[in-house]
């Protein structure tokens, strides 16, 4: 594959192999599974919780072929207009099925806030009437529990002494192993120098923690920080500050009025929009991270002002009723008129 005198094959080979070996085979498997399930069930709607993944795209494509409406729930941060999973010049939708080779999008897409809707309908090619702002359903329970139960009850859940402040680190899959190595190395080096708090690393559901354990053993720092799995929300509610790369966790922490530090990894896509909008404070190396933590713990000052109107652009209507709005949308799409209790 040539472009002028340049051979593009080496640049594209890795990604193409990944798509065919993983994504393509998974999509085919999900389509076949949906075909089999249709012989048993007759769904009125398909609810999709990871619309950019192979199962989500397969369900969307299958729904269009079989005239079954699909509703996608925003699963996390869409990360800006550079992410190819969401941003297109043309899409395939029930209202425009002529674009056979375009990416299929769901009948309706429910998003956290107006900023995401604007990105999808202005930067991308989603029709305006197929994107609905509902808020963040995944946080309804946590917000309600926090407001009704208070912090002491949550400390019992995480089994941590309330007297010691907690620095929460949100780990996640990174674009490359080098990106992850950079993040882990920065965190461990700062944790070694900053002992004024309990360090807790919340692993992503897709992580085993092996990379962290390897680094801790290599640096002879076992026990320096705790690796935890399971539910994220209790840790967000009790932490003093969150350290993350580019994750929905940043929005969730800001929702609970927590201080947030966003690690800016050199040469990598970073949380520049969150930093510019005052939701997080950006650091890019060990020295900056250490200085920022000292600012928080030694002077007890806020890193940034969290302007409510900016956060509301990302998460609208933080009233604990986002799930109700999703249920209303489901009923509207299937033509249900019996009314719900509750």
C-alpha angles and dihedrals in degrees: 000000000000135000106185104304093339123102106217096184096089090051094051103033098085096048093043092051091049092051094049097040097045118008098037095047092046092050091052091048092051092048090052090047090051091050090054093046092052088064088062104032135036103207121199091201141003117223112208122199099179106034098171094055124089094261092049094049090044092052091048093049092045092047091054092050093048098036093244111143118235130208119197122201115208102252099195148318113342089203102214140295095306095072109102095204092076110019120084140154090220133017138194111237136157087258091054113029094157092088094081095168096044122101112272115239127195124265088249132008120203113206137186099242151348093274092064092044090051091049092051097043100037107029094030128038102253111137110247095236095057096061117077127187111223107152125241110315093185091067100048094095096042093050092048093045092049093050094047103036106033131215101293093065091051092052087059090054094053092040095228129135109257093217094071120070116234127225106201119204116197109210121194144162109288132209091252138008088246090059091052093046090054093050095046094045092051093049095048093046092051093044089054090055099038112059098158094104145028112270116217124180113202106205121219113249089249094054129089094194093239094129092052092047091049092052093045091051093045092052092042090238102125109156093024091113136010122243112212136180132190130055116015100197100076090053092050090051096053102036123102094211138004126221115197142147111224111327145132084246087078091061092045092052092049088050088060091047094251126152112250133200116195115203111223106209113204113252093009136105106266140187093270093143093053091048093048091049094052096248095116140015116237126227129168108189146023095272094052093045093050093047091050093051090050089051090055100042102034101040098024091221128145117254094217138355110259101218107206093214091057094050090046089060088064100035117026126196104012090191099122091251102098090109089055090054091051090051090050090052091050091052091048092051095049093042095244114165103167095101128235130252121235 
